[in-house]
Amino acid sequence: MVANTQALMARGIVRVVIAILPWWIAGCAPKPLYYWGRYETLLYEMYAKPGQADPATQIAQLSEDIERAQANGQRVPPGVHAHLGYMQFLSGDLAKARAEFETEKRLYSESATFMDRLIGRMPN
Amino acid sequence: MRALPPWALAVCCLLSGACAATKHDYSAYRQHLPRSILVLPPLNNSTDVNASYVYLSTVSQPLADCGYYVFPVAMVDGFMKENGLPGPGEMHAVPLDKLRDVFGADAVLYVTIEEWGQKYLVLTSTTVVRAKAELVDTVSKTSLWSGTAYVSEGSGGAESGLIGMAVAAIVDQIVDTMTDRVHDVAGTANRGMIFNANDGFLYGPYHPQYDSDSRGR
C-alpha cells in the first residue's frame, strides 16, 4: 500500500496552475535586484514553524547571507540588516542591534525615521 | 518580449484580461510614486488563523524586487504590538498621519485575505490564495493602486483510478505539506499581482526600469 502511494506520487500529482499571471507574456519577469538568501524563509518559519527560527538561528543564517552577498558583490535587500538587528535586540545584544539599525539607515535612507526611532529608545 | 504563437497569445490574453478595453489609470500612482512601502499584517476573512502572517512572509521580496524600500515586516508587526495594537484590525485603523510620523513611510499597503488554503472537491484538492490589496499615499491619503492576488492551484492523480486519487487526496491533508503549499501559492499570487504589466505595480525608484516605465506618464 505504501509503495503504491509513493508510486502514485512519484508518477506525478499533476499541478495545473490556473493562474491569472500574465506577467510572463509581458516580458517583465521579475529579476532579483538583491541577494535574498533565507530572509523570507525565516519570516515564514517564524510564523508557521516557530521552533525552527528562534533569534539565534536567524542571527546565524542572516549573518551568513549578508557575508555571502558582500562576497558576491550583491546588495543586501531592504529590511534585512534591520531585521538582523531586531533579532540581536531580542537576544539582548544591544550594541550589535544598534549597529545593524545604523547600517540599514546608511544603505536605505527611507528607513531613517524608523531606525532613528529605534536607536533613540536604546540605552547609550 | 518573447514571441509567442498566436494561439498562445489568445489564450494568455483571455486568462489575463490583457485585452481589456480600458487601460489601468496610473495617473495618481505616478503623481505620488512612493519610495517606501509599509506593509501591515493583513486582515483575514479566511478560515485559517495562520493566513495573515504566512502571507506577510511572501510580500517583501516582490515589492522590493519591484524597486521599493519595504519596511521589515516582522519589526513593524513587533513594534506595533509593543505599542498596544494587538492585531491587524487595530493596526489597519491607525491614521495615515501617525504611520507617516512613526515610520516615515511614503505609502501603506493594506491587504485583506479573502480565501486561503485547501478546497476539497470529490477526489482532488485545490490550493487557493485570494487577497485584495490597496496602496495608499500617506501624504495626500489618496488610493494609488488596488488589486487582487489570486492563484488557484489544483492537484490530482495523473492517471490511475479512483483509489489512487483518493489516496492522493488523503496524503495531501498532511498539515505541513498543506501549509508549505499554500505558502508557495501565496508567493506566486503576490508576484503575479505586483508584476502584472497591465494592472500591477509601477516600478519603484530602485528598479533599473524605473525611468523607462511609461505607464502613467
Chai-1 contact restraints between the chains, C-beta under 6 A:
chainA,res_idxA,chainB,res_idxB,connection_type,confidence,min_distance_angstrom,max_distance_angstrom,comment,restraint_id
A,T5,B,V167,contact,1.0,0.0,6.0,A-B,restraint_1
A,L8,B,S160,contact,1.0,0.0,6.0,A-B,restraint_2
A,L8,B,G164,contact,1.0,0.0,6.0,A-B,restraint_3
A,L8,B,A168,contact,1.0,0.0,6.0,A-B,restraint_4
A,R11,B,A158,contact,1.0,0.0,6.0,A-B,restraint_5
A,G12,B,A158,contact,1.0,0.0,6.0,A-B,restraint_6
A,I13,B,S155,contact,1.0,0.0,6.0,A-B,restraint_7
A,I13,B,A168,contact,1.0,0.0,6.0,A-B,restraint_8
A,V14,B,A158,contact,1.0,0.0,6.0,A-B,restraint_9
A,R15,B,E153,contact,1.0,0.0,6.0,A-B,restraint_10
A,R15,B,S155,contact,1.0,0.0,6.0,A-B,restraint_11
A,V16,B,G154,contact,1.0,0.0,6.0,A-B,restraint_12
A,V17,B,E153,contact,1.0,0.0,6.0,A-B,restraint_13
A,I18,B,S152,contact,1.0,0.0,6.0,A-B,restraint_14
A,A19,B,V151,contact,1.0,0.0,6.0,A-B,restraint_15
A,I20,B,Y150,contact,1.0,0.0,6.0,A-B,restraint_16
A,L21,B,G192,contact,1.0,0.0,6.0,A-B,restraint_17
A,P22,B,C12,contact,1.0,0.0,6.0,A-B,restraint_18
A,P22,B,S16,contact,1.0,0.0,6.0,A-B,restraint_19
A,P22,B,A18,contact,1.0,0.0,6.0,A-B,restraint_20
A,W23,B,F195,contact,1.0,0.0,6.0,A-B,restraint_21
A,W23,B,N196,contact,1.0,0.0,6.0,A-B,restraint_22
A,I25,B,C12,contact,1.0,0.0,6.0,A-B,restraint_23
A,A26,B,A197,contact,1.0,0.0,6.0,A-B,restraint_24
A,G27,B,M1,contact,1.0,0.0,6.0,A-B,restraint_25
A,C28,B,F195,contact,1.0,0.0,6.0,A-B,restraint_26
A,C28,B,A197,contact,1.0,0.0,6.0,A-B,restraint_27
A,P30,B,D65,contact,1.0,0.0,6.0,A-B,restraint_28
A,P30,B,F195,contact,1.0,0.0,6.0,A-B,restraint_29
A,P32,B,D65,contact,1.0,0.0,6.0,A-B,restraint_30
A,L33,B,D65,contact,1.0,0.0,6.0,A-B,restraint_31
A,W36,B,Q61,contact,1.0,0.0,6.0,A-B,restraint_32
A,E40,B,S57,contact,1.0,0.0,6.0,A-B,restraint_33
A,E40,B,Q61,contact,1.0,0.0,6.0,A-B,restraint_34
A,L43,B,S57,contact,1.0,0.0,6.0,A-B,restraint_35
A,L43,B,A74,contact,1.0,0.0,6.0,A-B,restraint_36
A,Y44,B,S57,contact,1.0,0.0,6.0,A-B,restraint_37
A,Y44,B,H183,contact,1.0,0.0,6.0,A-B,restraint_38
A,Y47,B,Y53,contact,1.0,0.0,6.0,A-B,restraint_39
A,Y47,B,V54,contact,1.0,0.0,6.0,A-B,restraint_40
A,A48,B,V54,contact,1.0,0.0,6.0,A-B,restraint_41
A,A48,B,T179,contact,1.0,0.0,6.0,A-B,restraint_42
A,P77,B,A64,contact,1.0,0.0,6.0,A-B,restraint_43
A,P78,B,A64,contact,1.0,0.0,6.0,A-B,restraint_44
A,P78,B,Y69,contact,1.0,0.0,6.0,A-B,restraint_45
A,P78,B,V70,contact,1.0,0.0,6.0,A-B,restraint_46
A,G79,B,V70,contact,1.0,0.0,6.0,A-B,restraint_47
A,G79,B,P72,contact,1.0,0.0,6.0,A-B,restraint_48
A,A82,B,P72,contact,1.0,0.0,6.0,A-B,restraint_49
A,A82,B,M75,contact,1.0,0.0,6.0,A-B,restraint_50
A,H83,B,P72,contact,1.0,0.0,6.0,A-B,restraint_51
A,Y86,B,M75,contact,1.0,0.0,6.0,A-B,restraint_52
A,Y108,B,Y69,contact,1.0,0.0,6.0,A-B,restraint_53
A,E110,B,R35,contact,1.0,0.0,6.0,A-B,restraint_54
A,E110,B,S36,contact,1.0,0.0,6.0,A-B,restraint_55
A,E110,B,Y69,contact,1.0,0.0,6.0,A-B,restraint_56
A,T113,B,G104,contact,1.0,0.0,6.0,A-B,restraint_57
A,F114,B,F103,contact,1.0,0.0,6.0,A-B,restraint_58
A,F114,B,G104,contact,1.0,0.0,6.0,A-B,restraint_59
